[in-house]
Amino acid sequence: MSGGLTRKQLDAMTCGGPGGCDHTAGGGHEMYFHARCHMEAGTEASYKDGVITMSCAQCGLFIADIKVAES
């Protein structure tokens, strides 16, 4: 676990796909998480101690840890 991404970090991210993306064209600001190893595969999410961990559904490779905000 890397300590997790924060909302500020996620809001500043761009797409990692070919050509990149700055989330300003048409489709809004949705962020989809894909593993670099299997872009077409789904993702798995688990939650523990305030952190959501995303991983590749095909091979289990780590994608990201996401911190859940305190209430």
C-alpha positions in Angstrom: 0.0 0.0 0.0 1.4 3.4 -1.0 -0.4 5.5 1.4 -3.2 6.2 -1.1 -4.1 8.8 -3.6 -6.0 11.9 -2.4 -8.9 13.7 -4.0 -6.5 16.5 -5.0 -4.2 14.1 -6.7 -7.1 12.3 -8.5 -8.7 15.6 -9.7 -5.3 16.6 -11.2 -4.8 13.3 -13.1 -5.1 12.9 -16.8 -5.8 9.7 -18.8 -2.9 7.4 -19.3 -4.1 6.0 -22.6 -2.6 6.7 -26.0 -2.9 10.4 -26.8 -3.7 11.4 -23.2 -6.7 13.4 -22.1 -7.2 16.5 -19.9 -10.9 15.7 -19.2 -12.1 18.9 -20.7 -13.6 17.6 -24.0 -17.3 16.6 -24.0 -17.4 13.6 -21.7 -16.9 15.3 -18.4 -14.5 14.3 -15.7 -15.1 10.6 -15.2 -12.0 8.6 -14.3 -11.8 4.9 -15.2 -9.1 2.8 -13.7 -7.4 0.1 -15.9 -4.3 -1.8 -15.3 -1.5 -1.2 -17.8 -1.0 -5.0 -18.1 -4.5 -5.8 -19.4 -6.3 -2.6 -20.5 -9.4 -4.6 -21.7 -9.7 -6.5 -18.4 -11.9 -5.4 -15.5 -10.7 -4.2 -12.2 -11.2 -5.4 -8.7 -11.6 -3.2 -5.7 -11.2 -4.0 -2.0 -11.5 -1.9 1.1 -9.6 -2.0 4.4 -8.8 0.6 7.0 -9.9 3.6 5.0 -8.2 2.7 1.7 -9.7 1.3 -1.5 -7.2 -0.9 -3.4 -7.7 -1.3 -7.1 -6.1 -4.2 -9.0 -6.3 -5.9 -12.4 -9.1 -8.5 -12.4 -7.1 -10.7 -14.8 -3.7 -11.0 -13.1 -4.1 -9.1 -9.8 -1.5 -6.4 -10.6 -1.8 -3.4 -8.3 -3.3 -0.3 -9.9 -3.8 2.2 -7.1 -4.7 2.8 -3.5 -7.4 5.5 -2.9 -7.9 7.1 0.5 -11.5 7.4 1.7 -12.2 10.8 3.3 -12.8 11.1 7.0 -16.4 12.1 7.8 
